[in-house]
Amino acid sequence: MSKEKFPSTPAVLALKKGQATFALHTYAYEEKGGTKVSSQKLGVDEHRVVKTLVMEDEAGRPFIILMHGDREVSTKNLARIMGVKSVSPCRPDVAHRHTGYLVGGTSPFGTRKRLDVYMEKTIADLPEILINAGARGLLAAMTPAELIRLLSPREVSVGI
């Protein structure tokens, strides 16, 4: 029996460096499939799959927001909480420049630049989450406590 070989992404290296407890899961990535496809292929509730969204404020300052796979971000509420005029998703090339990851493989761990991280507060209530591990079709399963320990995100309530 052979052991599955996982890619050594910056996210996986950051998780190992942080001595995180996690398990990697692979699935056949589908362009524009998102968390709906990954949750179906892995047989988990889409609410437990956390998406990593790279956004920016009106001045172009980038940040990450972590959201349940089955929810959207209220950019209006997020901007109000952050004390800025507006927030919007970064273009894919801009997100790649800030994180080093391709859209569909963006992880909050091991980003090229240190970015502020915001997290939908109800993610902390889940027993386990799956979050991108730095490659398309690669998710890391962990407790929300591990994510919080490693990233110290600001908890917000902006899911719709």
C-alpha positions as CSV (number, residue, x, y, z in Angstrom):
1,M,0.0,0.0,0.0
2,S,1.5,3.3,-1.0
3,K,1.2,6.5,0.9
4,E,-0.4,9.4,-0.9
5,K,2.0,12.1,-1.8
6,F,0.8,15.6,-1.0
7,P,2.2,18.8,-2.5
8,S,4.5,20.8,-0.2
9,T,2.8,24.2,-0.6
10,P,3.8,27.3,1.4
11,A,0.5,26.7,3.4
12,V,1.4,23.1,4.3
13,L,4.9,24.2,5.2
14,A,3.5,27.0,7.4
15,L,1.1,24.6,9.1
16,K,4.0,22.2,9.8
17,K,6.2,25.1,11.1
18,G,3.3,26.2,13.4
19,Q,3.1,22.6,14.6
20,A,-0.6,22.5,13.6
21,T,-2.7,19.4,13.9
22,F,-4.3,18.8,10.5
23,A,-5.0,16.2,7.9
24,L,-4.8,16.8,4.1
25,H,-7.6,15.8,1.7
26,T,-7.4,15.9,-2.0
27,Y,-10.3,16.0,-4.6
28,A,-10.5,16.5,-8.3
29,Y,-10.6,20.3,-8.7
30,E,-13.2,21.8,-11.1
31,E,-12.7,25.3,-12.4
32,K,-15.4,27.6,-10.8
33,G,-16.7,24.7,-8.8
34,G,-15.9,26.3,-5.4
35,T,-16.9,24.9,-2.1
36,K,-20.0,23.2,-3.5
37,V,-17.9,20.8,-5.6
38,S,-15.2,20.3,-2.9
39,S,-17.8,19.5,-0.2
40,Q,-19.7,17.1,-2.5
41,K,-16.5,15.3,-3.6
42,L,-15.3,14.9,0.0
43,G,-18.7,14.1,1.4
44,V,-18.9,16.9,4.0
45,D,-21.3,19.7,4.7
46,E,-20.5,22.8,2.6
47,H,-20.9,24.9,5.8
48,R,-17.8,23.3,7.2
49,V,-15.7,24.1,4.1
50,V,-14.1,27.6,4.7
51,K,-13.4,29.7,1.8
52,T,-10.4,32.1,1.8
53,L,-11.4,35.4,0.0
54,V,-8.8,38.1,-0.8
55,M,-10.4,41.5,-0.7
56,E,-9.2,45.1,-0.5
57,D,-10.5,48.4,0.8
58,E,-11.0,51.5,-1.3
59,A,-7.4,52.4,-0.8
60,G,-6.3,49.1,-2.2
61,R,-5.2,47.6,1.1
62,P,-5.5,43.9,0.9
63,F,-6.8,41.5,3.6
64,I,-8.3,38.0,3.9
65,I,-11.9,37.2,5.0
66,L,-12.7,33.6,5.9
67,M,-16.3,32.6,5.3
68,H,-18.4,29.4,5.4
69,G,-18.6,27.8,2.0
70,D,-22.4,28.2,1.8
71,R,-22.5,31.8,2.8
72,E,-21.6,35.1,1.1
73,V,-19.8,38.2,2.6
74,S,-21.8,41.3,3.2
75,T,-19.1,43.8,1.9
76,K,-21.2,46.7,3.2
77,N,-21.2,45.3,6.8
78,L,-17.6,44.3,6.6
79,A,-16.6,47.8,5.5
80,R,-18.6,49.3,8.4
81,I,-16.8,47.0,10.9
82,M,-13.4,47.8,9.4
83,G,-14.1,51.6,9.4
84,V,-13.5,52.0,5.7
85,K,-15.7,53.3,2.9
86,S,-15.9,50.1,0.9
87,V,-14.4,46.7,0.4
88,S,-14.4,44.5,-2.7
89,P,-12.8,41.3,-4.0
90,C,-9.4,41.6,-5.4
91,R,-8.9,40.8,-9.1
92,P,-7.4,37.3,-9.5
93,D,-4.0,38.7,-10.6
94,V,-3.9,41.1,-7.6
95,A,-4.9,38.3,-5.2
96,H,-2.1,36.2,-6.6
97,R,0.4,39.0,-6.2
98,H,-0.5,39.4,-2.5
99,T,-0.8,35.8,-1.5
100,G,1.3,33.8,-4.0
101,Y,-1.7,31.5,-4.6
102,L,-3.9,31.0,-7.7
103,V,-7.6,31.6,-7.2
104,G,-9.1,28.3,-6.3
105,G,-6.0,27.4,-4.3
106,T,-5.8,30.4,-2.0
107,S,-4.9,29.6,1.6
108,P,-4.7,32.0,4.6
109,F,-1.5,30.1,5.6
110,G,1.9,30.9,4.1
111,T,0.9,33.9,2.2
112,R,3.5,35.9,0.3
113,K,2.7,39.1,2.3
114,R,1.4,39.1,5.9
115,L,-2.3,40.1,5.5
116,D,-4.9,41.0,8.1
117,V,-7.3,38.1,8.5
118,Y,-11.0,38.4,9.3
119,M,-13.2,35.4,10.1
120,E,-16.9,34.8,10.2
121,K,-17.3,34.3,14.0
122,T,-19.6,31.2,13.7
123,I,-16.7,29.3,12.1
124,A,-15.2,29.0,15.6
125,D,-18.4,27.0,16.7
126,L,-17.7,24.2,14.3
127,P,-16.1,20.9,15.5
128,E,-13.9,20.7,12.4
129,I,-13.3,22.8,9.3
130,L,-11.7,22.1,5.9
131,I,-9.7,25.0,4.4
132,N,-7.5,25.4,1.4
133,A,-4.0,24.2,1.9
134,G,-2.4,26.2,-0.9
135,A,-3.3,24.2,-4.1
136,R,-6.3,23.6,-6.2
137,G,-7.9,20.4,-5.0
138,L,-6.1,20.3,-1.6
139,L,-7.9,21.0,1.7
140,A,-6.6,20.8,5.3
141,A,-9.0,19.5,8.0
142,M,-8.4,21.0,11.4
143,T,-10.2,22.4,14.4
144,P,-11.2,26.1,14.3
145,A,-9.0,26.5,17.4
146,E,-5.9,25.6,15.4
147,L,-6.8,28.1,12.7
148,I,-7.4,30.8,15.4
149,R,-4.1,29.9,17.2
150,L,-2.1,30.2,14.0
151,L,-3.8,33.2,12.4
152,S,-5.3,35.3,15.2
153,P,-8.1,36.4,13.0
154,R,-10.5,39.2,13.9
155,E,-13.9,37.6,14.3
156,V,-16.7,39.4,12.5
157,S,-20.4,38.7,11.8
158,V,-20.8,39.5,8.1
159,G,-22.2,36.3,6.5
160,I,-25.3,36.4,4.5
